[in-house]
């Protein structure tokens, strides 16, 4: 938000259960919904990757007309 590339960010804490290196793990993670325009998407992705290098990022684009 401070970089002003997003109009709004929703943060949802979630409990995740998954297999990692042969062990069952449980962690608290966060889902971010970042609302922005098409022109700023690349900048958001770049900033996100520089903050958390092991993040799994899924991008869902919703275009409104």
C-alpha positions in Angstrom: 0.0 0.0 0.0 2.8 2.4 0.8 4.2 2.0 -2.8 0.8 3.0 -4.1 0.6 0.2 -6.7 -2.5 -1.3 -5.2 -5.9 0.3 -4.7 -6.9 -2.2 -2.0 -5.5 -5.3 -0.4 -7.5 -7.9 1.5 -5.6 -10.3 3.8 -7.1 -13.5 5.0 -5.3 -15.7 7.5 -5.8 -19.4 6.8 -4.7 -22.6 8.4 -2.9 -24.8 5.8 -2.3 -28.6 6.1 0.1 -30.0 3.5 2.9 -32.5 2.9 6.4 -31.2 2.9 9.5 -33.4 2.5 7.6 -36.5 3.6 6.0 -34.9 6.7 2.6 -33.6 7.3 2.8 -29.9 8.2 0.3 -27.4 9.6 0.9 -23.6 9.3 -0.9 -20.3 9.4 -0.6 -18.6 6.1 -2.2 -15.6 4.4 -4.1 -15.2 1.2 -3.8 -11.7 -0.4 -6.3 -10.3 -2.8 -4.6 -7.3 -4.4 -6.7 -4.9 -6.4 -5.0 -2.8 -9.0 -5.1 -1.9 -12.7 -3.4 -3.8 -15.6 -0.6 -1.2 -15.8 0.6 -1.9 -12.3 0.4 -5.7 -12.2 4.1 -6.4 -13.2 5.3 -4.0 -10.5 3.2 -5.7 -7.8 4.5 -9.2 -8.9 8.1 -7.9 -8.8 7.6 -6.4 -5.4 5.9 -9.5 -4.0 8.7 -11.8 -5.2 11.4 -9.5 -3.7 9.7 -9.7 -0.3 9.0 -13.4 -0.1 11.2 -15.5 -2.4 9.5 -18.8 -1.6 6.0 -17.5 -2.1 3.5 -19.3 -4.3 1.8 -16.7 -6.3 -1.5 -17.3 -8.2 -2.7 -14.5 -10.3 -6.4 -14.3 -11.3 -7.3 -11.4 -13.5 -10.7 -10.1 -13.5 -11.4 -7.5 -16.1 -14.4 -5.2 -15.7 -15.8 -3.2 -18.6 
